[in-house]
Amino acid sequence: MPLAKVNWEPNKDMPVGKGATIQQFFTTLGKDRFEISVAPWGEGQLKVNDREVARTAEAKDRRQAFALLKDAAERYARGEPMGGSTNGKARLIPAVKAKLLEGKKGLVVGIANEQSIAWGCAAAFRAFGADLAVTYLNDKAKKHVAPLAQALESSIVMPLDVRVPGQMEAVFDKISKEWGKLDFVVHSIAFAPQDALHGRVIDVSLEGFSTTMQVSCWTFLRMAKLAEPLMKKGGTLFTMTYYGSQTVVKNYNIMGVAKAALESAVKYVSAELGAKGIRVHAISPGPLATRAASGIPEFDKLLEKAKAKAPARSLVTIEDVGAATAFLAHDAARLITGDTIYVDGGYHVVD
């Protein structure tokens, strides 16, 4: 059956009618589940199987937003390019009505592809008007990151393998020479060798432990050190964590130890740099189907559990993480620092 002829059922757990805020509508076609969320002021998003594929912020009201997204859903179902497309894909940078971060300069480290958490953050920052520097791991990764950097209109695009001496310093030196300042840094990288990640914590070799801690934790400290002199009027440092730092999550293993260290580092760095107006945040998303997560055994089961048990009954998206992170970079969040911010639909509060 064509998607145009199916019924869109409202989410009965949410208020409807004139006084409602966000409203949701669902339908299915084959194995695909479509979800449209719309707000009275004309913003909305379309998700397919819990992944955002289209967004609007330009409609005059909820009804027009729904019509635009319903049309986008039908085109998606037919395999046609989405509106506002780039290389045949849905619009990469969402449209927003207020450039709340205009004039801000930021560095985003960790973009691997358009499913990366770092990409969700970068797209949100750019949508709100910030100028971005981005990095790619190596020449192999460059072909995936370069089109995204172009969509971000990034003037600084550089290689960064944190295990290669001098590359991190070269990135910050370039930012210093070209911009002379830095308002935020997103550290969205982590790594553990396969034998370290898949084995018991007590079996981890010194080399595996050192590599995991170097890439996943120490590099955040080093970036904070290099960013400090560029944040002359304050700024914000972000890193990505996971609640496997606080409780034992099956198969998370040594990465849980590294994330616990990282969250402790956030507290100490916030205390050391707070007097200079530099805020520090660990962002803790719920389970996300990223390339990095693909290395965790039985990850699909973790996603199913999170969706079933989270109070919001929904998986988090990279867009959700990006929007929350962008808010924390705004001056309105100047007194929020030193903590772990959960963006997981409330999953961390249930057992």
C-alpha positions as a Markdown table, in Angstrom:
| # | Residue | x | y | z |
|---|---|---|---|---|
| 1 | Met | 0.0 | 0.0 | 0.0 |
| 2 | Pro | 1.4 | 3.5 | -0.9 |
| 3 | Leu | 2.2 | 5.6 | 2.2 |
| 4 | Ala | -0.1 | 8.3 | 0.9 |
| 5 | Lys | -3.1 | 6.0 | 1.6 |
| 6 | Val | -2.2 | 4.8 | 5.1 |
| 7 | Asn | -3.6 | 6.3 | 8.3 |
| 8 | Trp | -1.4 | 8.3 | 10.6 |
| 9 | Glu | -2.3 | 7.4 | 14.2 |
| 10 | Pro | -1.8 | 10.0 | 17.0 |
| 11 | Asn | 0.2 | 9.2 | 20.0 |
| 12 | Lys | -2.6 | 8.8 | 22.6 |
| 13 | Asp | -0.2 | 9.3 | 25.5 |
| 14 | Met | 0.4 | 12.9 | 24.5 |
| 15 | Pro | -2.2 | 15.7 | 24.7 |
| 16 | Val | -3.9 | 16.7 | 21.5 |
| 17 | Gly | -5.9 | 19.7 | 20.3 |
| 18 | Lys | -5.6 | 23.4 | 20.7 |
| 19 | Gly | -3.7 | 23.4 | 24.0 |
| 20 | Ala | -1.2 | 20.7 | 23.1 |
| 21 | Thr | 2.5 | 21.4 | 22.6 |
| 22 | Ile | 4.3 | 18.7 | 20.7 |
| 23 | Gln | 2.1 | 16.1 | 18.9 |
| 24 | Gln | 3.2 | 12.8 | 17.4 |
| 25 | Phe | 1.8 | 10.7 | 14.7 |
| 26 | Phe | 2.8 | 7.2 | 13.6 |
| 27 | Thr | 2.3 | 4.8 | 10.7 |
| 28 | Thr | 4.1 | 1.8 | 9.3 |
| 29 | Leu | 4.9 | 0.5 | 5.8 |
| 30 | Gly | 6.4 | -2.9 | 5.6 |
| 31 | Lys | 9.2 | -3.1 | 8.1 |
| 32 | Asp | 9.5 | 0.7 | 8.4 |
| 33 | Arg | 7.9 | 2.7 | 11.2 |
| 34 | Phe | 7.4 | 6.4 | 10.4 |
| 35 | Glu | 7.0 | 9.0 | 13.1 |
| 36 | Ile | 6.1 | 12.7 | 12.7 |
| 37 | Ser | 6.4 | 15.2 | 15.6 |
| 38 | Val | 5.1 | 18.7 | 15.2 |
| 39 | Ala | 4.9 | 21.8 | 17.3 |
| 40 | Pro | 2.3 | 24.6 | 17.2 |
| 41 | Trp | 4.9 | 27.2 | 16.0 |
| 42 | Gly | 5.7 | 25.2 | 12.9 |
| 43 | Glu | 8.7 | 23.1 | 13.8 |
| 44 | Gly | 8.7 | 19.4 | 13.3 |
| 45 | Gln | 10.7 | 16.3 | 12.4 |
| 46 | Leu | 10.2 | 13.0 | 10.6 |
| 47 | Lys | 11.8 | 9.8 | 11.8 |
| 48 | Val | 12.0 | 6.5 | 10.1 |
| 49 | Asn | 12.8 | 3.6 | 12.5 |
| 50 | Asp | 13.8 | 6.1 | 15.2 |
| 51 | Arg | 16.3 | 7.9 | 12.9 |
| 52 | Glu | 15.6 | 11.5 | 11.8 |
| 53 | Val | 15.4 | 11.8 | 8.0 |
| 54 | Ala | 13.7 | 15.3 | 7.6 |
| 55 | Arg | 13.1 | 18.4 | 9.6 |
| 56 | Thr | 11.2 | 21.7 | 9.2 |
| 57 | Ala | 11.4 | 24.9 | 11.1 |
| 58 | Glu | 9.8 | 27.1 | 8.4 |
| 59 | Ala | 6.1 | 26.2 | 8.5 |
| 60 | Lys | 3.6 | 28.7 | 9.7 |
| 61 | Asp | 1.9 | 26.3 | 12.1 |
| 62 | Arg | 1.5 | 22.7 | 13.2 |
| 63 | Arg | -0.8 | 21.8 | 10.3 |
| 64 | Gln | 1.5 | 23.0 | 7.6 |
| 65 | Ala | 4.5 | 21.3 | 9.3 |
| 66 | Phe | 2.6 | 18.0 | 9.3 |
| 67 | Ala | 1.7 | 18.4 | 5.6 |
| 68 | Leu | 5.4 | 19.1 | 4.7 |
| 69 | Leu | 6.7 | 16.2 | 6.7 |
| 70 | Lys | 3.9 | 13.8 | 5.4 |
| 71 | Asp | 5.0 | 14.7 | 1.9 |
| 72 | Ala | 8.6 | 14.1 | 2.9 |
| 73 | Ala | 7.6 | 10.7 | 4.3 |
| 74 | Glu | 5.9 | 9.8 | 1.0 |
| 75 | Arg | 9.0 | 10.7 | -1.0 |
| 76 | Tyr | 11.2 | 8.8 | 1.4 |
| 77 | Ala | 9.0 | 5.7 | 0.9 |
| 78 | Arg | 9.3 | 6.0 | -2.8 |
| 79 | Gly | 13.0 | 6.3 | -2.6 |
| 80 | Glu | 13.0 | 9.9 | -3.9 |
| 81 | Pro | 15.4 | 12.7 | -2.8 |
| 82 | Met | 14.3 | 14.7 | 0.2 |
| 83 | Gly | 13.5 | 18.4 | 0.0 |
| 84 | Gly | 16.5 | 20.7 | 0.7 |
| 85 | Ser | 18.7 | 17.8 | -0.3 |
| 86 | Thr | 22.5 | 17.5 | -0.5 |
| 87 | Asn | 23.8 | 14.8 | -2.8 |
| 88 | Gly | 20.3 | 13.2 | -2.8 |
| 89 | Lys | 20.1 | 13.0 | 1.0 |
| 90 | Ala | 17.9 | 14.7 | 3.5 |
| 91 | Arg | 18.9 | 18.2 | 4.4 |
| 92 | Leu | 22.2 | 18.0 | 6.4 |
| 93 | Ile | 21.9 | 21.2 | 8.4 |
| 94 | Pro | 18.5 | 21.8 | 10.0 |
| 95 | Ala | 16.8 | 25.1 | 9.6 |
| 96 | Val | 16.2 | 27.2 | 12.8 |
| 97 | Lys | 14.6 | 30.5 | 13.4 |
| 98 | Ala | 17.2 | 32.1 | 15.6 |
| 99 | Lys | 21.0 | 32.1 | 15.2 |
| 100 | Leu | 21.7 | 31.8 | 18.9 |
| 101 | Leu | 25.4 | 31.0 | 18.5 |
| 102 | Glu | 26.2 | 33.4 | 15.7 |
| 103 | Gly | 29.8 | 34.7 | 16.1 |
| 104 | Lys | 30.9 | 31.6 | 18.2 |
| 105 | Lys | 33.8 | 29.6 | 17.0 |
| 106 | Gly | 34.1 | 25.9 | 17.8 |
| 107 | Leu | 36.1 | 22.7 | 17.2 |
| 108 | Val | 34.4 | 19.4 | 16.7 |
| 109 | Val | 36.6 | 16.3 | 16.9 |
| 110 | Gly | 35.2 | 12.8 | 16.2 |
| 111 | Ile | 33.1 | 13.1 | 13.0 |
| 112 | Ala | 33.3 | 9.8 | 11.1 |
| 113 | Asn | 30.2 | 9.9 | 9.0 |
| 114 | Glu | 26.7 | 11.4 | 9.2 |
| 115 | Gln | 25.6 | 8.9 | 11.9 |
| 116 | Ser | 28.3 | 10.1 | 14.3 |
| 117 | Ile | 27.3 | 11.8 | 17.5 |
| 118 | Ala | 29.9 | 14.5 | 16.7 |
| 119 | Trp | 28.0 | 15.1 | 13.4 |
| 120 | Gly | 24.8 | 15.6 | 15.3 |
| 121 | Cys | 26.5 | 18.2 | 17.4 |
| 122 | Ala | 28.2 | 19.9 | 14.5 |
| 123 | Ala | 25.0 | 20.2 | 12.5 |
| 124 | Ala | 23.2 | 21.7 | 15.5 |
| 125 | Phe | 26.0 | 24.2 | 16.2 |
| 126 | Arg | 26.1 | 25.3 | 12.6 |
| 127 | Ala | 22.3 | 25.6 | 12.4 |
| 128 | Phe | 22.5 | 28.0 | 15.3 |
| 129 | Gly | 25.1 | 30.1 | 13.5 |
| 130 | Ala | 28.4 | 28.9 | 14.9 |
| 131 | Asp | 31.6 | 28.7 | 12.7 |
| 132 | Leu | 33.2 | 25.3 | 13.0 |
| 133 | Ala | 36.6 | 23.6 | 12.6 |
| 134 | Val | 36.4 | 19.9 | 12.1 |
| 135 | Thr | 38.9 | 17.0 | 11.9 |
| 136 | Tyr | 39.1 | 13.7 | 10.2 |
| 137 | Leu | 41.1 | 10.6 | 11.5 |
| 138 | Asn | 43.1 | 9.8 | 8.3 |
| 139 | Asp | 43.0 | 9.8 | 4.5 |
| 140 | Lys | 40.6 | 6.9 | 4.5 |
| 141 | Ala | 38.1 | 8.8 | 6.7 |
| 142 | Lys | 38.6 | 12.1 | 4.8 |
| 143 | Lys | 36.3 | 11.0 | 1.9 |
| 144 | His | 33.4 | 10.6 | 4.4 |
| 145 | Val | 34.1 | 13.8 | 6.4 |
| 146 | Ala | 34.9 | 16.1 | 3.5 |
| 147 | Pro | 31.3 | 16.4 | 2.2 |
| 148 | Leu | 30.1 | 17.0 | 5.8 |
| 149 | Ala | 32.7 | 19.7 | 6.3 |
| 150 | Gln | 31.5 | 21.3 | 3.1 |
| 151 | Ala | 27.9 | 21.3 | 4.3 |
| 152 | Leu | 29.1 | 23.0 | 7.5 |
| 153 | Glu | 31.0 | 25.6 | 5.5 |
| 154 | Ser | 34.0 | 24.8 | 7.6 |
| 155 | Ser | 37.1 | 26.9 | 6.8 |
| 156 | Ile | 39.4 | 24.7 | 9.0 |
| 157 | Val | 39.4 | 21.0 | 8.1 |
| 158 | Met | 42.4 | 19.0 | 9.3 |
| 159 | Pro | 43.6 | 15.5 | 10.0 |
| 160 | Leu | 43.7 | 14.5 | 13.6 |
| 161 | Asp | 44.9 | 11.1 | 14.9 |
| 162 | Val | 45.4 | 11.8 | 18.6 |
| 163 | Arg | 48.0 | 9.0 | 18.7 |
| 164 | Val | 50.2 | 10.8 | 16.2 |
| 165 | Pro | 52.5 | 13.3 | 18.0 |
| 166 | Gly | 52.0 | 16.9 | 17.0 |
| 167 | Gln | 48.7 | 16.6 | 15.1 |
| 168 | Met | 46.5 | 17.9 | 18.0 |
| 169 | Glu | 48.8 | 20.8 | 18.5 |
| 170 | Ala | 48.7 | 21.6 | 14.8 |
| 171 | Val | 44.9 | 21.8 | 14.9 |
| 172 | Phe | 44.9 | 24.3 | 17.8 |
| 173 | Asp | 47.8 | 26.3 | 16.2 |
| 174 | Lys | 45.7 | 26.6 | 13.0 |
| 175 | Ile | 42.7 | 27.8 | 15.0 |
| 176 | Ser | 44.9 | 30.3 | 16.9 |
| 177 | Lys | 46.3 | 31.8 | 13.7 |
| 178 | Glu | 43.0 | 31.9 | 11.8 |
| 179 | Trp | 40.5 | 32.8 | 14.5 |
| 180 | Gly | 42.5 | 33.9 | 17.5 |
| 181 | Lys | 39.9 | 32.5 | 19.8 |
| 182 | Leu | 37.8 | 29.5 | 20.5 |
| 183 | Asp | 34.4 | 29.3 | 22.2 |
| 184 | Phe | 33.8 | 25.6 | 22.5 |
| 185 | Val | 35.3 | 22.2 | 21.8 |
| 186 | Val | 33.5 | 18.9 | 21.3 |
| 187 | His | 35.7 | 15.9 | 22.2 |
| 188 | Ser | 33.8 | 12.9 | 20.8 |
| 189 | Ile | 36.4 | 10.2 | 20.4 |
| 190 | Ala | 37.1 | 7.0 | 22.3 |
| 191 | Phe | 39.0 | 3.8 | 21.5 |
| 192 | Ala | 39.9 | 0.5 | 23.0 |
| 193 | Pro | 41.8 | -2.3 | 21.2 |
| 194 | Gln | 39.5 | -5.3 | 20.4 |
| 195 | Asp | 41.1 | -7.6 | 22.9 |
| 196 | Ala | 40.7 | -5.0 | 25.6 |
| 197 | Leu | 37.1 | -4.2 | 24.8 |
| 198 | His | 36.0 | -7.8 | 24.4 |
| 199 | Gly | 37.8 | -9.3 | 27.3 |
| 200 | Arg | 37.4 | -9.1 | 31.1 |
| 201 | Val | 38.5 | -5.9 | 32.8 |
| 202 | Ile | 41.0 | -7.9 | 35.0 |
| 203 | Asp | 42.5 | -9.4 | 31.9 |
| 204 | Val | 43.4 | -6.2 | 30.1 |
| 205 | Ser | 47.0 | -5.8 | 29.3 |
| 206 | Leu | 49.0 | -2.7 | 30.3 |
| 207 | Glu | 49.2 | -1.7 | 26.6 |
| 208 | Gly | 45.5 | -2.1 | 26.1 |
| 209 | Phe | 44.7 | -0.2 | 29.2 |
| 210 | Ser | 47.1 | 2.6 | 28.3 |
| 211 | Thr | 45.8 | 2.9 | 24.8 |
| 212 | Thr | 42.2 | 3.0 | 26.0 |
| 213 | Met | 42.9 | 5.7 | 28.6 |
| 214 | Gln | 45.1 | 7.7 | 26.3 |
| 215 | Val | 42.6 | 8.1 | 23.5 |
| 216 | Ser | 39.4 | 8.1 | 25.6 |
| 217 | Cys | 40.4 | 10.2 | 28.5 |
| 218 | Trp | 43.8 | 11.9 | 28.4 |
| 219 | Thr | 43.1 | 13.5 | 25.0 |
| 220 | Phe | 40.3 | 15.4 | 26.6 |
| 221 | Leu | 42.6 | 16.8 | 29.2 |
| 222 | Arg | 45.1 | 17.7 | 26.5 |
| 223 | Met | 42.5 | 19.5 | 24.4 |
| 224 | Ala | 41.3 | 21.4 | 27.5 |
| 225 | Lys | 44.9 | 22.5 | 28.0 |
| 226 | Leu | 45.3 | 23.7 | 24.4 |
| 227 | Ala | 41.9 | 25.4 | 24.4 |
| 228 | Glu | 42.4 | 27.3 | 27.6 |
| 229 | Pro | 44.5 | 30.2 | 26.2 |
| 230 | Leu | 42.1 | 30.6 | 23.2 |
| 231 | Met | 39.0 | 30.9 | 25.5 |
| 232 | Lys | 39.9 | 34.4 | 26.5 |
| 233 | Lys | 36.3 | 35.3 | 27.3 |
| 234 | Gly | 35.2 | 31.9 | 28.6 |
| 235 | Gly | 33.9 | 28.9 | 26.7 |
| 236 | Thr | 32.6 | 25.4 | 26.9 |
| 237 | Leu | 34.3 | 22.0 | 26.7 |
| 238 | Phe | 32.3 | 18.9 | 25.9 |
| 239 | Thr | 33.1 | 15.2 | 26.0 |
| 240 | Met | 30.9 | 12.2 | 25.4 |
| 241 | Thr | 30.4 | 9.5 | 28.0 |
| 242 | Tyr | 27.9 | 6.7 | 28.7 |
| 243 | Tyr | 26.2 | 5.4 | 31.8 |
| 244 | Gly | 28.3 | 2.3 | 31.7 |
| 245 | Ser | 30.7 | 4.4 | 33.7 |
| 246 | Gln | 28.3 | 4.3 | 36.7 |
| 247 | Thr | 27.0 | 0.8 | 36.5 |
| 248 | Val | 28.1 | -2.5 | 34.9 |
| 249 | Val | 26.8 | -2.7 | 31.4 |
| 250 | Lys | 27.3 | -6.1 | 29.8 |
| 251 | Asn | 30.0 | -6.1 | 27.1 |
| 252 | Tyr | 31.0 | -2.4 | 27.8 |
| 253 | Asn | 34.0 | -3.7 | 29.8 |
| 254 | Ile | 37.2 | -1.6 | 29.9 |
| 255 | Met | 35.4 | 1.4 | 28.2 |
| 256 | Gly | 33.2 | 1.7 | 31.3 |
| 257 | Val | 36.4 | 2.2 | 33.3 |
| 258 | Ala | 37.7 | 4.8 | 30.9 |
| 259 | Lys | 34.4 | 6.7 | 30.9 |
| 260 | Ala | 34.4 | 6.8 | 34.7 |
| 261 | Ala | 37.8 | 8.4 | 34.6 |
| 262 | Leu | 36.6 | 10.8 | 31.9 |
| 263 | Glu | 33.7 | 11.9 | 34.1 |
| 264 | Ser | 36.0 | 12.5 | 37.0 |
| 265 | Ala | 38.3 | 14.5 | 34.7 |
| 266 | Val | 35.3 | 16.7 | 33.8 |
| 267 | Lys | 34.7 | 17.6 | 37.5 |
| 268 | Tyr | 38.4 | 18.4 | 38.1 |
| 269 | Val | 38.7 | 20.5 | 34.9 |
| 270 | Ser | 35.6 | 22.4 | 35.6 |
| 271 | Ala | 37.0 | 23.4 | 39.0 |
| 272 | Glu | 40.4 | 24.4 | 37.6 |
| 273 | Leu | 39.0 | 26.4 | 34.7 |
| 274 | Gly | 35.7 | 27.7 | 36.1 |
| 275 | Ala | 37.2 | 31.0 | 37.3 |
| 276 | Lys | 38.1 | 31.8 | 33.7 |
| 277 | Gly | 34.4 | 31.3 | 32.6 |
| 278 | Ile | 35.1 | 27.9 | 31.0 |
| 279 | Arg | 32.4 | 25.4 | 31.6 |
| 280 | Val | 32.9 | 21.7 | 31.2 |
| 281 | His | 30.3 | 19.0 | 30.4 |
| 282 | Ala | 30.2 | 15.2 | 30.0 |
| 283 | Ile | 27.3 | 14.5 | 27.7 |
| 284 | Ser | 25.8 | 11.0 | 28.2 |
| 285 | Pro | 23.5 | 9.9 | 25.4 |
| 286 | Gly | 21.5 | 6.7 | 25.5 |
| 287 | Pro | 22.5 | 3.9 | 23.2 |
| 288 | Leu | 23.0 | 5.1 | 19.6 |
| 289 | Ala | 23.6 | 3.1 | 16.5 |
| 290 | Thr | 26.9 | 4.6 | 15.6 |
| 291 | Arg | 30.0 | 3.1 | 14.0 |
| 292 | Ala | 31.8 | 3.1 | 17.3 |
| 293 | Ala | 28.9 | 1.2 | 19.0 |
| 294 | Ser | 29.1 | -1.5 | 16.3 |
| 295 | Gly | 32.1 | -2.9 | 18.1 |
| 296 | Ile | 30.1 | -3.7 | 21.3 |
| 297 | Pro | 28.7 | -7.3 | 21.2 |
| 298 | Glu | 24.9 | -7.7 | 21.4 |
| 299 | Phe | 24.4 | -3.9 | 20.9 |
| 300 | Asp | 21.0 | -4.5 | 19.2 |
| 301 | Lys | 19.7 | -6.0 | 22.4 |
| 302 | Leu | 20.9 | -2.9 | 24.3 |
| 303 | Leu | 19.0 | -0.7 | 21.9 |
| 304 | Glu | 15.8 | -2.7 | 22.3 |
| 305 | Lys | 16.1 | -2.6 | 26.1 |
| 306 | Ala | 16.7 | 1.1 | 26.2 |
| 307 | Lys | 13.6 | 1.8 | 24.0 |
| 308 | Ala | 11.4 | -0.5 | 26.1 |
| 309 | Lys | 12.5 | 0.8 | 29.5 |
| 310 | Ala | 13.2 | 4.5 | 29.0 |
| 311 | Pro | 10.5 | 6.8 | 30.5 |
| 312 | Ala | 10.2 | 8.6 | 27.1 |
| 313 | Arg | 9.8 | 5.2 | 25.3 |
| 314 | Ser | 12.1 | 6.5 | 22.6 |
| 315 | Leu | 15.6 | 6.0 | 21.5 |
| 316 | Val | 17.8 | 9.1 | 21.5 |
| 317 | Thr | 19.0 | 10.5 | 18.1 |
| 318 | Ile | 22.2 | 12.3 | 17.2 |
| 319 | Glu | 19.9 | 15.3 | 16.6 |
| 320 | Asp | 18.7 | 15.2 | 20.2 |
| 321 | Val | 22.2 | 15.1 | 21.5 |
| 322 | Gly | 23.3 | 17.9 | 19.2 |
| 323 | Ala | 20.4 | 20.2 | 20.3 |
| 324 | Ala | 21.1 | 19.7 | 24.0 |
| 325 | Thr | 24.9 | 20.3 | 23.5 |
| 326 | Ala | 24.3 | 23.4 | 21.4 |
| 327 | Phe | 22.1 | 24.8 | 24.3 |
| 328 | Leu | 24.9 | 24.3 | 26.8 |
| 329 | Ala | 27.3 | 26.3 | 24.6 |
| 330 | His | 24.9 | 29.3 | 24.8 |
| 331 | Asp | 25.6 | 32.0 | 27.4 |
| 332 | Ala | 22.2 | 31.2 | 28.9 |
| 333 | Ala | 23.9 | 28.1 | 30.3 |
| 334 | Arg | 26.8 | 29.9 | 31.9 |
| 335 | Leu | 26.1 | 28.5 | 35.4 |
| 336 | Ile | 25.9 | 24.9 | 34.3 |
| 337 | Thr | 29.2 | 23.1 | 34.6 |
| 338 | Gly | 31.1 | 20.1 | 36.0 |
| 339 | Asp | 28.4 | 17.5 | 35.7 |
| 340 | Thr | 27.2 | 14.6 | 33.5 |
| 341 | Ile | 24.2 | 15.6 | 31.4 |
| 342 | Tyr | 22.0 | 12.7 | 30.3 |
| 343 | Val | 20.3 | 12.8 | 27.0 |
| 344 | Asp | 18.7 | 9.4 | 27.0 |
| 345 | Gly | 14.9 | 9.7 | 27.5 |
| 346 | Gly | 15.4 | 9.1 | 31.2 |
| 347 | Tyr | 16.8 | 5.6 | 30.8 |
| 348 | His | 19.5 | 6.2 | 33.4 |
| 349 | Val | 16.9 | 6.6 | 36.2 |
| 350 | Val | 15.3 | 3.1 | 35.8 |
| 351 | Asp | 16.9 | -0.2 | 36.6 |
